[in-house]
Amino acid sequence: AVEKRMAESQDPEELKRAWVGWHAIGAPMRQRYARMVELGNAGARGLGYTDVGALWRSNYDMPPDDFAKEEDRLWEQLKPLYLSLHAYVRGQLRKKYGKNLVPADGPIPAHLLGNIWSQEWNNVYSLMDSPKPSDSYDLTKTLLERKTDARRMVKYGENFFVSLGFAPLPPTFWERSLFTKPTDREVVCHASAWDVDSKEDLRIKMCIQIREEDFRTIHHELGHNFYQRAYMHQPPLFQSSANDGFHEAVGDTIALSVTPEYLKKIGLIETVPPASGDIDYLLQQALEKVAFLPFGLLVDKWRWEVFSGQVKPENYNQAWWELRRKYQGVAPPVERTEADFDAGAKYHVPANVPYARYFLARILQFQ
């Protein structure tokens, strides 16, 4: 619900209330997170690593410190493109919200970028003054007009993979997956793909909303499932990807195929926008994929500093926002203190899911 509010509202006060309300969930877990860091580091040392961060970085066929340097090298290559996008978007938001709210230079207020974490900016596309092609389309509107339900959304994704020659998903996928948010209990709505028995018990877990973003996410998650099934006949040690970033890249690369040509082929749009609309289409891609890069980098940079002891519990929030300003160029809409724990409001942090995989997945798309 809060994602939907952040995506659709253009009322800065409403956006600020949603942002502050969501980030309030982090504070109560602060002490428990610090304790989890202690326990995790004890386990990592028992395995011969200096800390959890070094353990995570050891999975990339190079010394842990070399992996951190490699990430920095890759970021420096794409940083100029991100800075140009940042400057453009800041100028467009300044036109919309005024000079008192959006500065002419410096960080962008985090609540104005259409996403609760400011990690992807595609939801502010409508505020950009790029020339819209005459045959532009609104996939969300089309899906809603056709009364597309969650199961049909997933069917579109399955049909894509079947068209590539893969076998359809097993009947148990449709019986055991979670497509919509239950009304009788709380669930984690963060989209994920599951390979329960390392054979045919494949599932996705999503609280699907009928919108373009979820249409793409479904293709991404099914990329995990079809990849999982492709290596199920391998010995157990090889029933995985080359690294976790590669697994994410498979899904992300598949999602790149959700092009206007593909949408026309499956009957969701009637006309492919002309070549004159390519710049506008690329802007939409940049708002989603280029905008994500620094966030994909900094989440684990913060955790590596926490795990190593460079950042102490009493400085969690200060260090978080220093990285967000440095890499993303965003600032909180209200003053933050060490009474807050804003990193905890990002699912992957309390769930202890490494995040470098997502940065690598996006980087692989640029190669």
Residue, then its C-alpha position, 0 to 999 in steps of 0.5 A: a500500500v505504501e509503495k502504491r502511495m509513493a508511486e501515485s501521489q504528487d502531494p509532497e506532504e502526503l509523500k512525506r507522511a508516507w516516507v516518515g511512517w514507513h521508516a519508523i518501522g526500523a527504530p524498534m529493531r535497532q538493538r536486535y540488529a546490532r545483536m544479529v551482527e555480533l552473532g553473525n560475525a562470531g559464525a563468520r570467524g568460526l568459518g575462518y573469515t574476519d566478519v560477515g562482510a568478508l564471508w559474503r564477498s568471498n563468493y565471487d572468485m576473488p579475494p574479498d577486498d578485491f571484490a570491493k575494489e571491483e565494485d568501485r571500478l564498475w561504479e566509476q565507469l557508470k557514475p557519469l551517466y548517473l550524475s547526468l540523470h540525477a541532474y536532469v531529474r532534479g531539474q524536472l522535480r524542481k519545476k514540479y515542486g518548486k525551488n523551496l522544496v527541491p534545490a538547484d544543486g545538491p541532493i534530491p529530497a528522498h520522498l519525491l522520487g516515486n519509491i519509498w527507498s528512492q531506489e528506482w525512479n520510473n514512477v516519476y516518469s510522467l513528471m519528465d518533459s521528454p517528448k512523448p511519442s504519439d503512439s505511447y502506451d500505458l501498460t498499467k491502464t491497459l491491464l486494468e481495462r482488460k480486468t487482468d487478474a494476478r494469475r493472468m499476469v503470471k500466465y503472461g510470464e510463463n508463456f514468454f518462457v514457453s515461447l523460448g522452448f521451455a516446458p510449462l511450469p508444473p501444476t504444483f506451481w499454480e497450486r502452491s504459489l502466492f499471487t495475492k496478499p491474503t486477507d487472514r494473515e500477514v505475509v512478506c510481500h517482497a517478491s521472491a522465487w522459490d525452489v523448494d525441493s531442488k526439483e519441480d516444486l517451483r513457486i513465486k511469492m508476491c502480492i501482485q498489483i495490476r500494474e506495469e512494474d509488477f508485470r516486469t517483476i513477474h518476468h524477473e521472478l520466473g527467470h529465477n524459477f526456470y533457471q532453477r529448474a534448468y540446473m536441477h539435474q546437476p549435483p547438489l553443489f552445482q545447483s546454483s548460479a555462478n554467483d548470486g549476482f548472476h542469478e539476479a541478472v538472468g531474471d533482469t535480462i529476461a525483464l529487459s525483453v518486455t519491450p513494445e514489440y513484445l507487448k504488441k506480439i502478445g496483444l497488449i498494445e496495438t501499435v509499436p511507437p515509432a523510432s522517434g520514441d526511442i529516446d523516451y523509451l530509453l529514459q524510462q529504462a534509465l529511470e528504472k535501471v541507471a537510477f538503481l545503481p548507487f543504491g544497489l552499491l551502498v546497501d552492502k557498503w553500509r553493512w560491510e562497514v557495520f560488520s567490520g566494526q568501522v561503523k558502530p551501533e551508535n552511528y548506524n543512521q549517520a553512516w547510512w545517510e552519509l552513503r546515501r548522500k555520497y552515492q545516490g545524492v538524496a537526503p531525508p525529507v525530515e531530520r534524522t537522528e540516531a533514534d532512527f534506524d532507516a536502513g532497517a526499513k529496507y527489507h534486505v537488511p533485517a532479512n540479512v540478504p546480501y545486496a551486491r547481487y542486485f548491483l552486479a545484475r544491473i551491471l551485467q545488463f550494461q556489458 
